[in-house]
Amino acid sequence: MNSAKEKMQEYVANGVLLGWLINPKQEDVLIYRADGTISKHTNFDQLISGEDILPRFEFNLRLLMR
């Protein structure tokens, strides 16, 4: 079975421009981009954004903690 990280890399390889792999238990997010970069967001007190792919989109990660 593919891990979530492998699945996200597959999605990017197939054309996904931006993806978030959110882990509420660890309170981190891996942000996958079309250029192959992956960054880690470790603060659920800050919003994640749609960057240039989804301008003006923001998501409050704290909503997952309810």
mmCIF file as Biopython writes it, N, C-alpha, C and O atoms, coordinates in Angstrom:
data_model
#
loop_
_atom_site.group_PDB
_atom_site.id
_atom_site.type_symbol
_atom_site.label_atom_id
_atom_site.label_alt_id
_atom_site.label_comp_id
_atom_site.label_asym_id
_atom_site.label_entity_id
_atom_site.label_seq_id
_atom_site.pdbx_PDB_ins_code
_atom_site.Cartn_x
_atom_site.Cartn_y
_atom_site.Cartn_z
_atom_site.occupancy
_atom_site.B_iso_or_equiv
_atom_site.auth_seq_id
_atom_site.auth_asym_id
_atom_site.pdbx_PDB_model_num
ATOM 1   N N  . MET A ? 1  ? 0.850   -1.187 0.000   1.0 0.0 1  A 1 
ATOM 2   C CA . MET A ? 1  ? 0.000   0.000  0.000   1.0 0.0 1  A 1 
ATOM 3   C C  . MET A ? 1  ? 0.892   1.246  0.000   1.0 0.0 1  A 1 
ATOM 4   O O  . MET A ? 1  ? 1.903   1.300  0.700   1.0 0.0 1  A 1 
ATOM 5   N N  . ASN A ? 2  ? 0.508   2.218  -0.777  1.0 0.0 2  A 1 
ATOM 6   C CA . ASN A ? 2  ? 1.268   3.473  -0.849  1.0 0.0 2  A 1 
ATOM 7   C C  . ASN A ? 2  ? 1.024   4.317  0.397   1.0 0.0 2  A 1 
ATOM 8   O O  . ASN A ? 2  ? -0.093  4.386  0.911   1.0 0.0 2  A 1 
ATOM 9   N N  . SER A ? 3  ? 2.078   4.949  0.866   1.0 0.0 3  A 1 
ATOM 10  C CA . SER A ? 3  ? 1.928   5.885  1.978   1.0 0.0 3  A 1 
ATOM 11  C C  . SER A ? 3  ? 1.311   7.178  1.444   1.0 0.0 3  A 1 
ATOM 12  O O  . SER A ? 3  ? 1.281   7.411  0.235   1.0 0.0 3  A 1 
ATOM 13  N N  . ALA A ? 4  ? 0.831   7.995  2.341   1.0 0.0 4  A 1 
ATOM 14  C CA . ALA A ? 4  ? 0.247   9.277  1.940   1.0 0.0 4  A 1 
ATOM 15  C C  . ALA A ? 4  ? 1.276   10.149 1.228   1.0 0.0 4  A 1 
ATOM 16  O O  . ALA A ? 4  ? 0.942   10.854 0.276   1.0 0.0 4  A 1 
ATOM 17  N N  . LYS A ? 5  ? 2.529   10.103 1.687   1.0 0.0 5  A 1 
ATOM 18  C CA . LYS A ? 5  ? 3.584   10.896 1.046   1.0 0.0 5  A 1 
ATOM 19  C C  . LYS A ? 5  ? 3.836   10.414 -0.380  1.0 0.0 5  A 1 
ATOM 20  O O  . LYS A ? 5  ? 4.005   11.224 -1.291  1.0 0.0 5  A 1 
ATOM 21  N N  . GLU A ? 6  ? 3.860   9.106  -0.572  1.0 0.0 6  A 1 
ATOM 22  C CA . GLU A ? 6  ? 4.043   8.559  -1.925  1.0 0.0 6  A 1 
ATOM 23  C C  . GLU A ? 6  ? 2.874   8.949  -2.818  1.0 0.0 6  A 1 
ATOM 24  O O  . GLU A ? 6  ? 3.062   9.270  -3.992  1.0 0.0 6  A 1 
ATOM 25  N N  . LYS A ? 7  ? 1.679   8.920  -2.266  1.0 0.0 7  A 1 
ATOM 26  C CA . LYS A ? 7  ? 0.489   9.282  -3.033  1.0 0.0 7  A 1 
ATOM 27  C C  . LYS A ? 7  ? 0.542   10.750 -3.451  1.0 0.0 7  A 1 
ATOM 28  O O  . LYS A ? 7  ? 0.195   11.083 -4.584  1.0 0.0 7  A 1 
ATOM 29  N N  . MET A ? 8  ? 0.974   11.630 -2.545  1.0 0.0 8  A 1 
ATOM 30  C CA . MET A ? 8  ? 1.084   13.048 -2.886  1.0 0.0 8  A 1 
ATOM 31  C C  . MET A ? 8  ? 2.108   13.254 -4.008  1.0 0.0 8  A 1 
ATOM 32  O O  . MET A ? 8  ? 1.878   14.051 -4.917  1.0 0.0 8  A 1 
ATOM 33  N N  . GLN A ? 9  ? 3.229   12.543 -3.948  1.0 0.0 9  A 1 
ATOM 34  C CA . GLN A ? 9  ? 4.235   12.664 -5.004  1.0 0.0 9  A 1 
ATOM 35  C C  . GLN A ? 9  ? 3.681   12.162 -6.335  1.0 0.0 9  A 1 
ATOM 36  O O  . GLN A ? 9  ? 4.000   12.706 -7.392  1.0 0.0 9  A 1 
ATOM 37  N N  . GLU A ? 10 ? 2.853   11.126 -6.279  1.0 0.0 10 A 1 
ATOM 38  C CA . GLU A ? 10 ? 2.196   10.624 -7.491  1.0 0.0 10 A 1 
ATOM 39  C C  . GLU A ? 10 ? 1.243   11.681 -8.060  1.0 0.0 10 A 1 
ATOM 40  O O  . GLU A ? 10 ? 1.212   11.904 -9.270  1.0 0.0 10 A 1 
ATOM 41  N N  . TYR A ? 11 ? 0.476   12.321 -7.193  1.0 0.0 11 A 1 
ATOM 42  C CA . TYR A ? 11 ? -0.441  13.375 -7.643  1.0 0.0 11 A 1 
ATOM 43  C C  . TYR A ? 11 ? 0.321   14.492 -8.347  1.0 0.0 11 A 1 
ATOM 44  O O  . TYR A ? 11 ? -0.093  14.949 -9.413  1.0 0.0 11 A 1 
ATOM 45  N N  . VAL A ? 12 ? 1.430   14.934 -7.760  1.0 0.0 12 A 1 
ATOM 46  C CA . VAL A ? 12 ? 2.238   16.004 -8.356  1.0 0.0 12 A 1 
ATOM 47  C C  . VAL A ? 12 ? 2.799   15.546 -9.695  1.0 0.0 12 A 1 
ATOM 48  O O  . VAL A ? 12 ? 2.804   16.311 -10.658 1.0 0.0 12 A 1 
ATOM 49  N N  . ALA A ? 13 ? 3.265   14.321 -9.764  1.0 0.0 13 A 1 
ATOM 50  C CA . ALA A ? 13 ? 3.797   13.778 -11.017 1.0 0.0 13 A 1 
ATOM 51  C C  . ALA A ? 13 ? 2.730   13.742 -12.108 1.0 0.0 13 A 1 
ATOM 52  O O  . ALA A ? 13 ? 3.045   13.783 -13.298 1.0 0.0 13 A 1 
ATOM 53  N N  . ASN A ? 14 ? 1.466   13.665 -11.693 1.0 0.0 14 A 1 
ATOM 54  C CA . ASN A ? 14 ? 0.362   13.624 -12.644 1.0 0.0 14 A 1 
ATOM 55  C C  . ASN A ? 14 ? -0.298  14.977 -12.868 1.0 0.0 14 A 1 
ATOM 56  O O  . ASN A ? 14 ? -1.377  15.054 -13.455 1.0 0.0 14 A 1 
ATOM 57  N N  . GLY A ? 15 ? 0.352   16.055 -12.399 1.0 0.0 15 A 1 
ATOM 58  C CA . GLY A ? 15 ? -0.117  17.382 -12.752 1.0 0.0 15 A 1 
ATOM 59  C C  . GLY A ? 15 ? -0.707  18.245 -11.660 1.0 0.0 15 A 1 
ATOM 60  O O  . GLY A ? 15 ? -1.069  19.393 -11.922 1.0 0.0 15 A 1 
ATOM 61  N N  . VAL A ? 16 ? -0.818  17.739 -10.453 1.0 0.0 16 A 1 
ATOM 62  C CA . VAL A ? 16 ? -1.331  18.572 -9.362  1.0 0.0 16 A 1 
ATOM 63  C C  . VAL A ? 16 ? -0.332  19.701 -9.114  1.0 0.0 16 A 1 
ATOM 64  O O  . VAL A ? 16 ? 0.872   19.459 -9.021  1.0 0.0 16 A 1 
ATOM 65  N N  . LEU A ? 17 ? -0.824  20.914 -9.007  1.0 0.0 17 A 1 
ATOM 66  C CA . LEU A ? 17 ? 0.045   22.071 -8.846  1.0 0.0 17 A 1 
ATOM 67  C C  . LEU A ? 17 ? 0.386   22.382 -7.396  1.0 0.0 17 A 1 
ATOM 68  O O  . LEU A ? 17 ? 1.458   22.914 -7.106  1.0 0.0 17 A 1 
ATOM 69  N N  . LEU A ? 18 ? -0.520  22.053 -6.489  1.0 0.0 18 A 1 
ATOM 70  C CA . LEU A ? 18 ? -0.317  22.366 -5.076  1.0 0.0 18 A 1 
ATOM 71  C C  . LEU A ? 18 ? -1.115  21.380 -4.243  1.0 0.0 18 A 1 
ATOM 72  O O  . LEU A ? 18 ? -2.296  21.156 -4.506  1.0 0.0 18 A 1 
ATOM 73  N N  . GLY A ? 19 ? -0.473  20.786 -3.235  1.0 0.0 19 A 1 
ATOM 74  C CA . GLY A ? 19 ? -1.175  19.849 -2.359  1.0 0.0 19 A 1 
ATOM 75  C C  . GLY A ? 19 ? -0.701  19.999 -0.932  1.0 0.0 19 A 1 
ATOM 76  O O  . GLY A ? 19 ? 0.459   20.318 -0.672  1.0 0.0 19 A 1 
ATOM 77  N N  . TRP A ? 20 ? -1.623  19.762 -0.010  1.0 0.0 20 A 1 
ATOM 78  C CA . TRP A ? 20 ? -1.301  19.842 1.411   1.0 0.0 20 A 1 
ATOM 79  C C  . TRP A ? 20 ? -1.542  18.473 2.027   1.0 0.0 20 A 1 
ATOM 80  O O  . TRP A ? 20 ? -2.633  17.917 1.902   1.0 0.0 20 A 1 
ATOM 81  N N  . LEU A ? 21 ? -0.552  17.939 2.677   1.0 0.0 21 A 1 
ATOM 82  C CA . LEU A ? 21 ? -0.703  16.703 3.427   1.0 0.0 21 A 1 
ATOM 83  C C  . LEU A ? 21 ? -0.729  17.106 4.899   1.0 0.0 21 A 1 
ATOM 84  O O  . LEU A ? 21 ? 0.306   17.403 5.496   1.0 0.0 21 A 1 
ATOM 85  N N  . ILE A ? 22 ? -1.926  17.109 5.468   1.0 0.0 22 A 1 
ATOM 86  C CA . ILE A ? 22 ? -2.146  17.653 6.810   1.0 0.0 22 A 1 
ATOM 87  C C  . ILE A ? 22 ? -2.180  16.524 7.836   1.0 0.0 22 A 1 
ATOM 88  O O  . ILE A ? 22 ? -2.900  15.539 7.672   1.0 0.0 22 A 1 
ATOM 89  N N  . ASN A ? 23 ? -1.387  16.685 8.897   1.0 0.0 23 A 1 
ATOM 90  C CA . ASN A ? 23 ? -1.353  15.735 9.994   1.0 0.0 23 A 1 
ATOM 91  C C  . ASN A ? 23 ? -1.791  16.462 11.268  1.0 0.0 23 A 1 
ATOM 92  O O  . ASN A ? 23 ? -0.966  17.070 11.949  1.0 0.0 23 A 1 
ATOM 93  N N  . PRO A ? 24 ? -3.091  16.401 11.595  1.0 0.0 24 A 1 
ATOM 94  C CA . PRO A ? 24 ? -3.582  17.136 12.768  1.0 0.0 24 A 1 
ATOM 95  C C  . PRO A ? 24 ? -2.978  16.661 14.090  1.0 0.0 24 A 1 
ATOM 96  O O  . PRO A ? 24 ? -2.794  17.464 15.004  1.0 0.0 24 A 1 
ATOM 97  N N  . LYS A ? 25 ? -2.668  15.370 14.204  1.0 0.0 25 A 1 
ATOM 98  C CA . LYS A ? 25 ? -2.110  14.864 15.463  1.0 0.0 25 A 1 
ATOM 99  C C  . LYS A ? 25 ? -0.735  15.460 15.738  1.0 0.0 25 A 1 
ATOM 100 O O  . LYS A ? 25 ? -0.427  15.805 16.878  1.0 0.0 25 A 1 
ATOM 101 N N  . GLN A ? 26 ? 0.084   15.582 14.714  1.0 0.0 26 A 1 
ATOM 102 C CA . GLN A ? 26 ? 1.426   16.155 14.858  1.0 0.0 26 A 1 
ATOM 103 C C  . GLN A ? 26 ? 1.425   17.673 14.670  1.0 0.0 26 A 1 
ATOM 104 O O  . GLN A ? 26 ? 2.429   18.339 14.924  1.0 0.0 26 A 1 
ATOM 105 N N  . GLU A ? 27 ? 0.287   18.211 14.222  1.0 0.0 27 A 1 
ATOM 106 C CA . GLU A ? 27 ? 0.141   19.638 13.911  1.0 0.0 27 A 1 
ATOM 107 C C  . GLU A ? 27 ? 1.210   20.096 12.919  1.0 0.0 27 A 1 
ATOM 108 O O  . GLU A ? 27 ? 1.918   21.078 13.140  1.0 0.0 27 A 1 
ATOM 109 N N  . ASP A ? 28 ? 1.298   19.347 11.817  1.0 0.0 28 A 1 
ATOM 110 C CA . ASP A ? 28 ? 2.171   19.800 10.731  1.0 0.0 28 A 1 
ATOM 111 C C  . ASP A ? 28 ? 1.513   19.538 9.378   1.0 0.0 28 A 1 
ATOM 112 O O  . ASP A ? 28 ? 0.599   18.724 9.244   1.0 0.0 28 A 1 
ATOM 113 N N  . VAL A ? 29 ? 2.014   20.254 8.399   1.0 0.0 29 A 1 
ATOM 114 C CA . VAL A ? 29 ? 1.516   20.148 7.031   1.0 0.0 29 A 1 
ATOM 115 C C  . VAL A ? 29 ? 2.720   20.070 6.102   1.0 0.0 29 A 1 
ATOM 116 O O  . VAL A ? 29 ? 3.648   20.871 6.211   1.0 0.0 29 A 1 
ATOM 117 N N  . LEU A ? 30 ? 2.702   19.110 5.195   1.0 0.0 30 A 1 
ATOM 118 C CA . LEU A ? 30 ? 3.689   19.081 4.124   1.0 0.0 30 A 1 
ATOM 119 C C  . LEU A ? 30 ? 3.037   19.699 2.900   1.0 0.0 30 A 1 
ATOM 120 O O  . LEU A ? 30 ? 1.954   19.285 2.486   1.0 0.0 30 A 1 
ATOM 121 N N  . ILE A ? 31 ? 3.695   20.683 2.330   1.0 0.0 31 A 1 
ATOM 122 C CA . ILE A ? 31 ? 3.153   21.401 1.177   1.0 0.0 31 A 1 
ATOM 123 C C  . ILE A ? 31 ? 3.936   20.971 -0.058  1.0 0.0 31 A 1 
ATOM 124 O O  . ILE A ? 31 ? 5.138   21.215 -0.166  1.0 0.0 31 A 1 
ATOM 125 N N  . TYR A ? 32 ? 3.239   20.334 -0.976  1.0 0.0 32 A 1 
ATOM 126 C CA . TYR A ? 32 ? 3.830   19.814 -2.212  1.0 0.0 32 A 1 
ATOM 127 C C  . TYR A ? 32 ? 3.520   20.779 -3.349  1.0 0.0 32 A 1 
ATOM 128 O O  . TYR A ? 32 ? 2.391   21.251 -3.487  1.0 0.0 32 A 1 
ATOM 129 N N  . ARG A ? 33 ? 4.540   21.068 -4.167  1.0 0.0 33 A 1 
ATOM 130 C CA . ARG A ? 33 ? 4.378   21.995 -5.285  1.0 0.0 33 A 1 
ATOM 131 C C  . ARG A ? 33 ? 4.781   21.334 -6.601  1.0 0.0 33 A 1 
ATOM 132 O O  . ARG A ? 33 ? 5.543   20.367 -6.619  1.0 0.0 33 A 1 
ATOM 133 N N  . ALA A ? 34 ? 4.264   21.865 -7.687  1.0 0.0 34 A 1 
ATOM 134 C CA . ALA A ? 34 ? 4.514   21.308 -9.016  1.0 0.0 34 A 1 
ATOM 135 C C  . ALA A ? 34 ? 5.992   21.287 -9.377  1.0 0.0 34 A 1 
ATOM 136 O O  . ALA A ? 34 ? 6.423   20.433 -10.152 1.0 0.0 34 A 1 
ATOM 137 N N  . ASP A ? 35 ? 6.773   22.208 -8.831  1.0 0.0 35 A 1 
ATOM 138 C CA . ASP A ? 35 ? 8.206   22.244 -9.161  1.0 0.0 35 A 1 
ATOM 139 C C  . ASP A ? 35 ? 9.005   21.188 -8.388  1.0 0.0 35 A 1 
ATOM 140 O O  . ASP A ? 35 ? 10.228  21.116 -8.512  1.0 0.0 35 A 1 
ATOM 141 N N  . GLY A ? 36 ? 8.306   20.371 -7.589  1.0 0.0 36 A 1 
ATOM 142 C CA . GLY A ? 36 ? 8.955   19.298 -6.846  1.0 0.0 36 A 1 
ATOM 143 C C  . GLY A ? 36 ? 9.373   19.669 -5.438  1.0 0.0 36 A 1 
ATOM 144 O O  . GLY A ? 36 ? 9.820   18.809 -4.680  1.0 0.0 36 A 1 
ATOM 145 N N  . THR A ? 37 ? 9.236   20.940 -5.075  1.0 0.0 37 A 1 
ATOM 146 C CA . THR A ? 37 ? 9.613   21.335 -3.722  1.0 0.0 37 A 1 
ATOM 147 C C  . THR A ? 37 ? 8.554   20.884 -2.720  1.0 0.0 37 A 1 
ATOM 148 O O  . THR A ? 37 ? 7.361   20.828 -3.019  1.0 0.0 37 A 1 
ATOM 149 N N  . ILE A ? 38 ? 9.029   20.571 -1.541  1.0 0.0 38 A 1 
ATOM 150 C CA . ILE A ? 38 ? 8.162   20.197 -0.430  1.0 0.0 38 A 1 
ATOM 151 C C  . ILE A ? 38 ? 8.620   21.003 0.774   1.0 0.0 38 A 1 
ATOM 152 O O  . ILE A ? 38 ? 9.799   20.985 1.129   1.0 0.0 38 A 1 
ATOM 153 N N  . SER A ? 39 ? 7.695   21.703 1.397   1.0 0.0 39 A 1 
ATOM 154 C CA . SER A ? 39 ? 8.057   22.431 2.607   1.0 0.0 39 A 1 
ATOM 155 C C  . SER A ? 39 ? 7.160   21.963 3.741   1.0 0.0 39 A 1 
ATOM 156 O O  . SER A ? 39 ? 6.068   21.439 3.520   1.0 0.0 39 A 1 
ATOM 157 N N  . LYS A ? 40 ? 7.642   22.162 4.951   1.0 0.0 40 A 1 
ATOM 158 C CA . LYS A ? 40 ? 6.911   21.724 6.136   1.0 0.0 40 A 1 
ATOM 159 C C  . LYS A ? 40 ? 6.433   22.941 6.918   1.0 0.0 40 A 1 
ATOM 160 O O  . LYS A ? 40 ? 7.209   23.842 7.235   1.0 0.0 40 A 1 
ATOM 161 N N  . HIS A ? 41 ? 5.157   22.946 7.215   1.0 0.0 41 A 1 
ATOM 162 C CA . HIS A ? 41 ? 4.516   24.012 7.983   1.0 0.0 41 A 1 
ATOM 163 C C  . HIS A ? 41 ? 4.191   23.410 9.349   1.0 0.0 41 A 1 
ATOM 164 O O  . HIS A ? 41 ? 3.460   22.422 9.427   1.0 0.0 41 A 1 
ATOM 165 N N  . THR A ? 42 ? 4.719   23.987 10.417  1.0 0.0 42 A 1 
ATOM 166 C CA . THR A ? 42 ? 4.555   23.371 11.736  1.0 0.0 42 A 1 
ATOM 167 C C  . THR A ? 42 ? 3.828   24.244 12.748  1.0 0.0 42 A 1 
ATOM 168 O O  . THR A ? 42 ? 3.954   24.026 13.953  1.0 0.0 42 A 1 
ATOM 169 N N  . ASN A ? 43 ? 3.085   25.208 12.288  1.0 0.0 43 A 1 
ATOM 170 C CA . ASN A ? 43 ? 2.392   26.099 13.210  1.0 0.0 43 A 1 
ATOM 171 C C  . ASN A ? 43 ? 0.923   26.179 12.829  1.0 0.0 43 A 1 
ATOM 172 O O  . ASN A ? 43 ? 0.563   26.853 11.864  1.0 0.0 43 A 1 
ATOM 173 N N  . PHE A ? 44 ? 0.079   25.496 13.582  1.0 0.0 44 A 1 
ATOM 174 C CA . PHE A ? 44 ? -1.356  25.526 13.293  1.0 0.0 44 A 1 
ATOM 175 C C  . PHE A ? 44 ? -1.999  26.852 13.693  1.0 0.0 44 A 1 
ATOM 176 O O  . PHE A ? 44 ? -3.192  27.047 13.463  1.0 0.0 44 A 1 
ATOM 177 N N  . ASP A ? 45 ? -1.231  27.767 14.288  1.0 0.0 45 A 1 
ATOM 178 C CA . ASP A ? 45 ? -1.758  29.093 14.612  1.0 0.0 45 A 1 
ATOM 179 C C  . ASP A ? 45 ? -1.703  30.024 13.403  1.0 0.0 45 A 1 
ATOM 180 O O  . ASP A ? 45 ? -2.290  31.105 13.424  1.0 0.0 45 A 1 
ATOM 181 N N  . GLN A ? 46 ? -0.999  29.606 12.349  1.0 0.0 46 A 1 
ATOM 182 C CA . GLN A ? 46 ? -0.923  30.407 11.121  1.0 0.0 46 A 1 
ATOM 183 C C  . GLN A ? 46 ? -1.767  29.752 10.034  1.0 0.0 46 A 1 
ATOM 184 O O  . GLN A ? 46 ? -1.967  28.537 10.035  1.0 0.0 46 A 1 
ATOM 185 N N  . LEU A ? 47 ? -2.255  30.565 9.115   1.0 0.0 47 A 1 
ATOM 186 C CA . LEU A ? 47 ? -3.045  30.058 8.001   1.0 0.0 47 A 1 
ATOM 187 C C  . LEU A ? 47 ? -2.126  29.454 6.946   1.0 0.0 47 A 1 
ATOM 188 O O  . LEU A ? 47 ? -0.972  29.859 6.811   1.0 0.0 47 A 1 
ATOM 189 N N  . ILE A ? 48 ? -2.650  28.473 6.194   1.0 0.0 48 A 1 
ATOM 190 C CA . ILE A ? 48 ? -1.942  28.045 4.990   1.0 0.0 48 A 1 
ATOM 191 C C  . ILE A ? 48 ? -2.677  28.697 3.823   1.0 0.0 48 A 1 
ATOM 192 O O  . ILE A ? 48 ? -3.878  28.957 3.902   1.0 0.0 48 A 1 
ATOM 193 N N  . SER A ? 49 ? -1.951  28.958 2.748   1.0 0.0 49 A 1 
ATOM 194 C CA . SER A ? 49 ? -2.543  29.690 1.638   1.0 0.0 49 A 1 
ATOM 195 C C  . SER A ? 49 ? -2.510  28.857 0.361   1.0 0.0 49 A 1 
ATOM 196 O O  . SER A ? 49 ? -1.817  27.844 0.262   1.0 0.0 49 A 1 
ATOM 197 N N  . GLY A ? 50 ? -3.280  29.322 -0.598  1.0 0.0 50 A 1 
ATOM 198 C CA . GLY A ? 50 ? -3.295  28.706 -1.916  1.0 0.0 50 A 1 
ATOM 199 C C  . GLY A ? 50 ? -2.168  29.191 -2.796  1.0 0.0 50 A 1 
ATOM 200 O O  . GLY A ? 50 ? -2.071  28.818 -3.965  1.0 0.0 50 A 1 
ATOM 201 N N  . GLU A ? 51 ? -1.313  30.029 -2.227  1.0 0.0 51 A 1 
ATOM 202 C CA . GLU A ? 51 ? -0.153  30.578 -2.940  1.0 0.0 51 A 1 
ATOM 203 C C  . GLU A ? 51 ? -0.602  31.173 -4.281  1.0 0.0 51 A 1 
ATOM 204 O O  . GLU A ? 51 ? -1.647  31.821 -4.341  1.0 0.0 51 A 1 
ATOM 205 N N  . ASP A ? 52 ? 0.168   30.966 -5.351  1.0 0.0 52 A 1 
ATOM 206 C CA . ASP A ? 52 ? -0.200  31.517 -6.661  1.0 0.0 52 A 1 
ATOM 207 C C  . ASP A ? 52 ? -1.243  30.662 -7.384  1.0 0.0 52 A 1 
ATOM 208 O O  . ASP A ? 52 ? -1.846  31.104 -8.362  1.0 0.0 52 A 1 
ATOM 209 N N  . ILE A ? 53 ? -1.452  29.436 -6.898  1.0 0.0 53 A 1 
ATOM 210 C CA . ILE A ? 53 ? -2.374  28.509 -7.548  1.0 0.0 53 A 1 
ATOM 211 C C  . ILE A ? 53 ? -3.824  28.862 -7.226  1.0 0.0 53 A 1 
ATOM 212 O O  . ILE A ? 53 ? -4.680  28.846 -8.111  1.0 0.0 53 A 1 
ATOM 213 N N  . LEU A ? 54 ? -4.098  29.176 -5.978  1.0 0.0 54 A 1 
ATOM 214 C CA . LEU A ? 54 ? -5.441  29.567 -5.516  1.0 0.0 54 A 1 
ATOM 215 C C  . LEU A ? 54 ? -5.343  30.911 -4.809  1.0 0.0 54 A 1 
ATOM 216 O O  . LEU A ? 54 ? -5.422  30.973 -3.583  1.0 0.0 54 A 1 
ATOM 217 N N  . PRO A ? 55 ? -5.171  31.986 -5.572  1.0 0.0 55 A 1 
ATOM 218 C CA . PRO A ? 55 ? -5.005  33.301 -4.948  1.0 0.0 55 A 1 
ATOM 219 C C  . PRO A ? 55 ? -6.168  33.616 -3.997  1.0 0.0 55 A 1 
ATOM 220 O O  . PRO A ? 55 ? -7.324  33.297 -4.274  1.0 0.0 55 A 1 
ATOM 221 N N  . ARG A ? 56 ? -5.834  34.235 -2.897  1.0 0.0 56 A 1 
ATOM 222 C CA . ARG A ? 56 ? -6.787  34.668 -1.865  1.0 0.0 56 A 1 
ATOM 223 C C  . ARG A ? 56 ? -7.360  33.518 -1.038  1.0 0.0 56 A 1 
ATOM 224 O O  . ARG A ? 56 ? -8.123  33.767 -0.104  1.0 0.0 56 A 1 
ATOM 225 N N  . PHE A ? 57 ? -7.012  32.250 -1.355  1.0 0.0 57 A 1 
ATOM 226 C CA . PHE A ? 57 ? -7.478  31.139 -0.532  1.0 0.0 57 A 1 
ATOM 227 C C  . PHE A ? 57 ? -6.585  31.010 0.694   1.0 0.0 57 A 1 
ATOM 228 O O  . PHE A ? 57 ? -5.359  30.990 0.588   1.0 0.0 57 A 1 
ATOM 229 N N  . GLU A ? 58 ? -7.214  30.923 1.846   1.0 0.0 58 A 1 
ATOM 230 C CA . GLU A ? 58 ? -6.498  30.679 3.089   1.0 0.0 58 A 1 
ATOM 231 C C  . GLU A ? 58 ? -7.305  29.675 3.903   1.0 0.0 58 A 1 
ATOM 232 O O  . GLU A ? 58 ? -8.536  29.673 3.871   1.0 0.0 58 A 1 
ATOM 233 N N  . PHE A ? 59 ? -6.594  28.826 4.629   1.0 0.0 59 A 1 
ATOM 234 C CA . PHE A ? 59 ? -7.263  27.835 5.467   1.0 0.0 59 A 1 
ATOM 235 C C  . PHE A ? 59 ? -6.711  27.914 6.879   1.0 0.0 59 A 1 
ATOM 236 O O  . PHE A ? 59 ? -5.499  27.891 7.092   1.0 0.0 59 A 1 
ATOM 237 N N  . ASN A ? 60 ? -7.616  28.009 7.833   1.0 0.0 60 A 1 
ATOM 238 C CA . ASN A ? 60 ? -7.254  28.063 9.242   1.0 0.0 60 A 1 
ATOM 239 C C  . ASN A ? 60 ? -7.135  26.626 9.760   1.0 0.0 60 A 1 
ATOM 240 O O  . ASN A ? 60 ? -8.141  25.938 9.934   1.0 0.0 60 A 1 
ATOM 241 N N  . LEU A ? 61 ? -5.925  26.188 9.999   1.0 0.0 61 A 1 
ATOM 242 C CA . LEU A ? 61 ? -5.689  24.813 10.451  1.0 0.0 61 A 1 
ATOM 243 C C  . LEU A ? 61 ? -6.290  24.541 11.821  1.0 0.0 61 A 1 
ATOM 244 O O  . LEU A ? 61 ? -6.558  23.386 12.150  1.0 0.0 61 A 1 
ATOM 245 N N  . ARG A ? 62 ? -6.507  25.557 12.615  1.0 0.0 62 A 1 
ATOM 246 C CA . ARG A ? 62 ? -7.113  25.369 13.930  1.0 0.0 62 A 1 
ATOM 247 C C  . ARG A ? 62 ? -8.513  24.783 13.827  1.0 0.0 62 A 1 
ATOM 248 O O  . ARG A ? 62 ? -8.998  24.181 14.786  1.0 0.0 62 A 1 
ATOM 249 N N  . LEU A ? 63 ? -9.172  24.945 12.683  1.0 0.0 63 A 1 
ATOM 250 C CA . LEU A ? 63 ? -10.508 24.365 12.490  1.0 0.0 63 A 1 
ATOM 251 C C  . LEU A ? 63 ? -10.475 22.845 12.592  1.0 0.0 63 A 1 
ATOM 252 O O  . LEU A ? 63 ? -11.492 22.220 12.892  1.0 0.0 63 A 1 
ATOM 253 N N  . LEU A ? 64 ? -9.323  22.252 12.347  1.0 0.0 64 A 1 
ATOM 254 C CA . LEU A ? 64 ? -9.186  20.798 12.434  1.0 0.0 64 A 1 
ATOM 255 C C  . LEU A ? 64 ? -9.044  20.298 13.861  1.0 0.0 64 A 1 
ATOM 256 O O  . LEU A ? 64 ? -9.134  19.096 14.110  1.0 0.0 64 A 1 
ATOM 257 N N  . MET A ? 65 ? -8.829  21.193 14.783  1.0 0.0 65 A 1 
ATOM 258 C CA . MET A ? 65 ? -8.552  20.827 16.158  1.0 0.0 65 A 1 
ATOM 259 C C  . MET A ? 65 ? -9.812  20.804 17.022  1.0 0.0 65 A 1 
ATOM 260 O O  . MET A ? 65 ? -9.718  20.547 18.223  1.0 0.0 65 A 1 
ATOM 261 N N  . ARG A ? 66 ? -10.945 21.054 16.468  1.0 0.0 66 A 1 
ATOM 262 C CA . ARG A ? 66 ? -12.203 21.092 17.259  1.0 0.0 66 A 1 
ATOM 263 C C  . ARG A ? 66 ? -12.694 19.721 17.583  1.0 0.0 66 A 1 
ATOM 264 O O  . ARG A ? 66 ? -13.728 19.573 18.234  1.0 0.0 66 A 1 
#
